[in-house]
Amino acid sequence: MIDSKFTSELHSKYNIEFKNYSLLETAMTHSSYANEHQELNLDDYERLEFLGDAVLELTISEYLFKQFPNIPEGNLTRLRSNIVCTASFSKFAREIGIDQYIQLGKGEEKQGARNRDTLLEDVFEAFNGALYLDQGLDKVIDLLNKVVFPKIQAGAFSDQSDNKTLLQEQLQKDGAVSIEYRVLSETGHDHRKEFSVGLVVNGQMLAQGTGTNKKNAEESAAKTALEHLKQK
């Protein structure tokens, strides 16, 4: 049985209350636990993981497609890869509290499986697969709106090639603004130059960045600006 504390936390923090409790239990059950408790006739999470992987890829892809209409396909793919990965999904699992309530066999528990990122990624996917079956896609999106999408909007998963585009989307979400990158200084020899660039938005200096060429300096300034906006 899943600890009632977990179901209470899901309800209070995320307004999630499973109608079919067995789906939640399956999503949280490792094969080692099922094997040790065969009398309970439990299924493990692996089939739900398969489904949840597809559900999350669809919902996150749709969010990126709608939220960033000016980002080209290649950049969207890289951004999605940064989100739909072991490191990210394991963090989301910990945020929800999944790590504390996975049902593990004694051997896996002793080996520290509860803290294994790959396991947490799998169970996070299984949890969302279970939630999809229990209450539909809208409920999954509701959870992602609380746990995942705000972090995407804040630029937490952007890589260097995405910073300028993501910043433009962020600044222009409420209307057009003037965005200009100005070279402030250029130092060093030809083979080892350093550029300093200022990011000017509607005539006001928002951030500065440095790099070995203008493009890198602009990306650095955009990244700094995204970090400032995240803190507001």
Buried (B, 14 or more C-beta within 10 A) or exposed (E): EBEEEBBEBBEEBBEBEBEEEEBBBBBBBBBBBBEBEEEEEBBBBEEBBEBBBEBBBEBBBEBBEEBBEEBEEEBBEBBBEBBBEBEBBBBBBBBBBBBEBBBBBEEBBEEEBBEBBEBBBBBBBBBBBBBBBBBEEEBBBBBBEBBBBEBBBBBBBBBEEBBBBBBBBBBEEEEEEEBEBEEBEEEEEEEEEBBBBBBBBEEEEBBBBBBEEBBBBBBBBBBBBBBEBBEE
